[in-house]
Amino acid sequence: EVVLAQSDPDMDSVPAEMLREQDYLVCIGGNTPDESYLNALSVIRVAEQEGVDSLHPGIGFLSENASFNQLCRNHNLNFIGPSVANMERMGNKSNAIATARRCNVPVVPGSLGILANAESATQIAANIGYPVLIKAVHGGGGKGIQVVEKPEDFVEIYHRISAEARAAFGNGDLYLEKYVTSLRHVEIQILRDHYGNTKVLGLRDCSVQRNNQKVFEESTSTMLPRDMEEQLYTYAESLADEINYIGAGTVEFIFDLLNNTLYFMEMNTRLQVEHPVTELVTNTDIVARQFDIAAGGSIADLVVNPEGYAMEVRVTAEKATIAKDGTLSFVPNPGDITEYHLPENAHVKVISMIDEGKSISPYYDSLIMQIIAYGPDRNSTMDTLYDYLGEMKISGVCTNIPVLRKIIKDDIFIKGDYDTNYLEGFFQRTDHEALIKEIEEASGENQGGIDISNLQIEGSDEIKVLSPQAGVFYLSPSPAEPDFVKVGDEVNLEQTLCLLEAMKLFTSLNLTTFNKDHALYSSASYTLVRTVPVSGQAVNKGDLLFVLKPVS
């Protein structure tokens, strides 16, 4: 039997509808992650009330939290994952680097431990040499990490990343690394049981990234020599054995292209989003093996014999825009799915969180689907994936599917000769306006139906400001700071009116935001007549936010 704990917005989600008759769906309460999936005591309380004996933490939120792991064990729950000691050792990036050094696994030059303060860190950075990378000890998912190009920027970025890490992970400790400017990001999937049996399942290349978030994952690296791949397998196995690791884990490495050198980066003590890539080429159910290992089973009889090629893309609910500096930017685009079609293909696996008639919540990540294609080689797998993406249909929200298809047909990607800076160059070579139009047309979004008459309030010269998307509305940057605008204020076109939070990202709104496609607000300034939502309130696309009156 399965007990699925879901937040308020997820009670009618696709996973909830996948439950069988004998399974249970329980509301864990709240909308935001802090109120629901990150509320460890609430998770434990549900587990105890439902008589659960084992708990799988999933792939995010509390899945790498050693304190939650210990809490489960204190309440006699079998945590399906590594030991508390494993998480404390490898979940802390500083401890993980020290462990790698003890195993003679090369690490990127950097601080040998946690940075004491900004002043001493400045000296360490000078000794390493710029550019350097400031990283949160408990970071992940693209958060708590930033490159510092020059000394005068170091202190400000140090404090900002520490604050970001403290807010996201509950710990603001940082460490420092030399920034490798041209690299491939590769990772090794391992399984290990309670009896000392370690199995290396294979390699994944995750070098196509945007904002440190993986976009493509492949079952082989196009640039890593075979002898270096074998070396990575040895490194991963020695690290797992050194800490007596239990369960599924991923050891991540940097392949420094300029120096032809391998470096240990980190170990993820949880199931990775991209694990299906390895499952397809090894015919191994990694999740099932997690359960077996947690129940005391052995993997001694597991034979790993990879065949074929697998490639995964992450489909996100995002809308493309052109930033002030002229670069292409992406913002979350939560909303309602009005049309949804997936073609049938035996060589494609889909993990989807959406369906027709479902809503994509503004409270969580923008990832809505994983699509994994399998074939005999890279070229045929890319062809399968390209065709499948072209036959899909998702309406109601914008997605990155047009971007994914363009990447697959890009000459540099096809040749496989690129590094983690690939997407930056790809977007520079891309017609921004054409791509934005393609993304919006694919979503079914109609830009032609909005004009000033839709916004005018009958019988007056007042005009509405409607929410451009679903999100959480905020009138101020923080509860301790004043509102951006108050009733009676005169506002210009560039003045920030509010923030919308969607999928962990904040977007500031001003009247120029709405004038991008249509001249809706033509006066130089307006008087704020009324604010409708209150701070912290969820709003949908098209909801009334403000009422304005043009200043004569």
N, C-alpha and C positions, 0 to 999 in steps of 0.2 A: 504494500500500500504506500501511496505517496501523499504527503501533506505539502501543498504549495502555499507559501506565504506571499501575499501580494499587497502592495500599497493601495490606497483608495483609487488612484487613477488606473491601476492595472487590474482591477477586479474583473473586467470583461476583456482582458488581453487575450491574444492568441494562445500563449501557454496555458492560461486558465481553461480555455476551451478544449485543450488537448487531454485533459484529465479523464480517466476512465471512471466507471460507475463506482468502483470501490475506493477511489481516491478522494481527497478532501481539499477544499479551497478555503483558506483562512485569510481574513483581512488583517494586515499588520498595522493598519492605520497610517494617517498622514499622507501628505503629497510629496514633500521634499525628501531627498535621501536621508537627511538628519532625522526626520520624523518617522521614517519607515525602515529602509534597508540598512541604514547605518546605526539604527537603534538596537544595539546588541541585547540589552535586557528584554526588550519586546520580543525579539526573535527567540530567545531562550524561553520566555514565558509561553509563547505559542507552542513551542516544541514540547514543553512539559504538559501543557493542557491537553495536547493531542496524543500524548503517549508515544512520542517519537523516540526511536532508539539510536538513529544515526542522522547526521546532518551534513549535507553537501553544500558548501558555501558559494557555489557558482564560480563566475570568472571575474567578478568585480566586487565593489563595496568592501565587505568584511573578509573576503577570501584570503587575503595575505596579512590579516591582523592577528598577531601572536596572542594578544590579550583575549580576543574573542575565542581563539582556539583553546586557550586555557580555561576560559569560562565554560565552554562546552564540556570539556573533560571534568571540570568541577561539578557539573550537573549530570554526570554519568551519560553524556551524549558522545557517541563515537563520531569524532570529527573526521570526515572523509578528506584526508589531505595529509601533509607532512606533520611531523611532531612540532611541538612548541619550540623546542631547541633549534630545529631546522629553520623555522621562520625567524627566530631571533638572530640566528647566525647569518643567514643569507638575505633576509628581508631588510636588514640594516646594511646599506651599501658600503659603509666604512668597514664593518666586520667582514663582509663578503670579500672585499679587496684584500684584507689581511689574510683570510683563509686561502685565497688564490695564490698569494705570495708564498705561503707555507707549502703549497702543493707544486711550487715552481711553475705555476701558470702565469705567463706574462700579463702585466696590467699596464694601463695607460699611466705615464708619469703624472704625478699629482701629489696632493697632500696625503700623508700616511694615516690620517685619521680625521676626526671631526674638527672643523675650523673653530677656534676659540672666539674670535671676534673679527670684525671687518678690518681692523688695523693690521693684525698679524696675518690675516688672509691676503692683504694687499702685498705684503712682503713675499709670501709664498708664491703668489701669482707672478711677481717680478722675477723670481728665481726660475720658475718654470718657463716663462716667456709667453707673451701674448701671440695669438688669442688663447683664452682659457675658457673652460666650461664650469660654471657654478651649478652644482647638482644637490638636490635635497636627499638626505640620507634615506628617507622613506618615500621618495618620489616614485612616479610612474604615470603612464598614460599621457605623456607629453607635458605634465605639470611639474613645477619645481625644478626647472632646468632652463638655462639660458647661456648663450655665448657672450663673452665680454671681449670686445675687440681692442680696447685701449684703456690704459690705467685710469684716466680721468672719469670713466664711467663705472669703475669697479664698485665703489662704496654704495652708490645709489642702487645698482642692480643687486648687490649682496643683500641689502635690507629688504628689497622688494621680493626677491625670491624666498627669503626666509619667512616673510609674512605670508606669502602665497602657500608655502609648504605647511606652515602652522595651521592655516585655515583649511587646507585640503586633507592633510594627513595627521593633524594633531601634534606635529613635531616640526620645529623650524630649523633643526640641525642641518648644516651644509658641509659638503666637501668639495674639493677642487681637482680638476683634471686638465691636462693639456688638451686643447681642442684639435682633433685630427680633422684636417680640412677636406680630405677626399677619402671616403670610406664606403665599404659595403657592410650592411648590418645583417649578420647571420646568427642563427640560433640552433641549438641542439636539443632535441626532445629526448628525455630519458624517463624510464620507469625503474623503480627499485622497491623490493619488498622487504619484509621484516627479517628475512633469512640471508641477506647480503647479496641477493641476485640483482645485478644491475644490467639493464638492457638499454642500449642506445638505439633509438628507433630511426633516427635520421636527422637531416639538416633542413632548415627552412631559410630562405633569403627574404628579408623584409625591407629592402633598401628603397622602395618607392614609398616615400613618406611626405606628409604635409604637416607642418608644425609639430614635428616629432611623433605624429600619429601614423601608424601603418595604413597603407591604402591597398597595396598588392602584397601577397605572400606566395612564394613558390617553393617547390619541393627540392630544388637544386639551385645553386648559385652559378650564374653564367660566367663569372670571372675568377672564382676560387679554384686553384689547382687541386687535383685529387689528393696529392700528398699532404697538403695543408688541411683539407677536409678531414682526412684520417687523423691528423694531429688534434683537431678540434674534438673528435670523438674520444680520444685518449684523455684530453683535458677534462671534458665533461664527466667522464666516468670516474676519474680520480677525485674530482670535487665531490661527487655524490658519495663515493666511498669514504672520503675523509670525514664527512659530517654524519655518516650513517643515515643518509637521506631515506625517507619513506614516501612512496607514492609517485605521482607524476610531477615533473618539474622541467623547466626550460632554462638552459644556460646560454646567455647571450654574449656574443663576441663582436669585436670590431676587426674588420680586415682593412688595414691601412694600405691603400693602393699605392701611395707615393713611395712608401718604404717597404712594401711587400712583407708586412709584419702583422701578426695576430695579437690581439689584446682581449683579455677578459673584461666584460662590461658589467654584468650583473646576473643574478639567478632569480627567476620568477618561481616562487614556491606555490604555484597555483596552476590551474588549467588556463591555457591561453586561448584567446578568441580564435586563433588560426590553427588550432590543433587538428581540425578535419583534413587539412592538407596532408599531414603525416598519416592520418588514419586511412586515407584513400590509397596511398602508395604502398603501405605496409599491410593493409587489410587487418588492422588492429583497432579494436574499439577501446580507445584510451580511457573513456569515462567508465566503461564496464570494468576495466582493469583497476581503476581507482577504487571502485567498490570492492572488488575481489581482494585487493591488497589490504584495505581497511578492515576487512572481515578476517584477516589472517591468512589469506591465500598466497600461493607461491607463483612466481612467474618463471620458474626454472625451465619450464617446457616451452616458453615463448620463443618462437623462431622468427627472426626478423630478416625478411628477404624483399627489399623494396623493388617494385616494378612500376614502370610507367612514369607519368609526370602529372602533377596536380598544381593548380593555380587558383588562388582565392582572391576575390575583390570584396571590399567592404562598401556596401551601399549606404549612403547617409542622406538624411533629409536636410538638405542645405540649398540655399539660393546663392547664386553668384552675383557679385556687384563689383563695381570699379571703385577702389579706394581713392582717397584724396591725392595720394602720390602716384596714381595712375596704374597701380598694380591690381591684379585680380584678387578679390577677397571673397570669402564664403561666410555666410551667416546662417544660423539654424532656421529651419522652416517647418516647425511643428504645425499640425492641423489635421483635417479629416481626409481619409482616403475615400475618394468618390468612385474610383475604378481600379481594379487590380486583376491582372492576368499573368500567369506564369505558364510558359510552354512546357510540354512534356519532353524530357530528354534523359535517357538512362545514364548519360555520361556527365550529368550535372547534379550536384547536391545543393539544396537550398535550406538555409536556416533563416526563417523569417519571423519577424515580430509584428507584422502588419497583415491586414486583410481588408477587403472592401467593407466600408461602413465603420471601420475602426478609426480611432483617433490616435495620433502620435502626440504624446504628452510633452509639454515644454519643460518638464522637471528633470529629465534624465539626458543621457547621451544621445547624439544625433544618429548613431548607428542603428539602422533598421533591418538590415539583411546582410547575410553572408552568402555569396554564391561561389561554389567551388567546382571547377571543371576538371575532368580527368581524361587523359589520353595517352597514347604510346610515347609521345615526345612533346617538347615545348611548343613547336609550331602548330601542331594539330590541336593541342589543348587551347592555345590562344584563339584559333579559328572557332572552336566550339564555344568558347566563352564570349567572343565577339558576337556571334550569331544569336546566342541565347539572350544576351543583353538587348539586342536589337528587337527581339520578338516579345520582350516583356512590356507590360503596360502598367504604369502607376500614375494615377491622376489625383489631383487635390493638393499635393505638396510637390515642391521641387526636389529633385534628387541629383546626385552626381553621376548618374548613369551615362549621360552624354560625354562627360569627362573621361570615364573609364574606357569607353569605346574608342575615343580618340587616342588615348594612351596606347591601347593594344595595337593600333595601326601606325603608331609613330616609329619612324625608322630607327631611332636610337634605342628605343625600348626593344624593338624586334631583334636588333643586333646584340643587345644585352651588355653593351659597353657603356656603363654609367655608374654614378655613385649616388649617395643620399641627397645630393643637390639636384637630382634629375628633374623633379617637378618644377622647381624654380625656373629652370631653363625652358622646360616644356611650355609653361604658361607665357613666357616671354615670346615664344614662337607662335602663340595661338591668338587668333582674332578674338579679342575679348567681347566685343559687341555681338558677334555672331554666336559665340558660345553661350552668352547670357540669353539670347533670343531662343536658342535651341533648347536650353534647360527649361525656360518658361513655357515654351510651346509643348514640350514633352509632358509637362505637369497639367496641361489643360488650362493654364492660367490665361485669363483674358484681360489684357491691358487696355483694350479699347472701350470698356464699358464705364470708365470713371471720368467724369468731368465736373465742373464746378456746380452744375445744377443738382448733382447727387448730394452735394455737401451743404447747400444753402438751406437755412431754416425759413420756411414759408412765412411771409408777412413781416420779415425783419431783414436786417443786413448781417445778421450773425451767421457764422459758418462753422461746420463741425470738423473735428480732427478725429479720424477713425484709426483704430489699431491696424497696422499693416500685416500683423501676424499674431498667432497665439503666443502667449508668454505670461510672465508675472510682471506686473506694473509697479514701478517705484518712482516716487516723486523726488527722492534725494539720494545722494551717493551712499549714505549710511544713516541709520537712525539718529546718530549724534550730530549730523550735519543739516543745515537748513534746506528747505525745498528749492528746487531749481527755479520754480515760478509759483506765484501766489495770485489768487483772484484779485483783479484790479491792476496787475502788473502790465506794463507795455513790453511786448516781446518782438524781436526782429526775426528774420528768416533763419539766421544762423544760431540763435540761442537755443540751448538744450532745454527741452520741456520735461522730459522724463527718461527713465531707463526701462527697457524691456529685457527681462532675463529669460532666455530660452536655451535649454540643453547646456547649462553651465556657463553660457556666455552672455555678457551684457552688451546691449546695443543702445546707444544714445539716439534719441529722436529729436529732430528739429524740423521746421517747416520745409527746409530745403530737401529733406529726405523725401517728401511727398511730391516735390516739383521735378524730380528726375525725369519722369516720363511725360508729365502733363503740368502745365502752368496752373496749378490749383490755387496757390496762394500768391496773389500778384501785388498786394499792398506791401509797402516797405516795412510796416509794423502793424501789430494787432494788440488789442486789449484782451486779457484773459477774463472771460465772463464766468466760466464755470469749469470745475474739474469733476469728472464723474467717478472714476474708480478711486479707491484708497490704496495707499502703499501696501504692497504685499498681496494685492488681489490678483487672481488669475483672470486674464482677458482672452477673448477669442478674436480671430481675424474679423475686422469689420465692426467691433464693439466701439461705442462712443467713448473717447478719452477726454476731449476738451471741447468747449464752445468758445469761439473767438469773435471779436468784432473789429473790423478794420479801423485804423486810426485815420481820420480825415487828413 
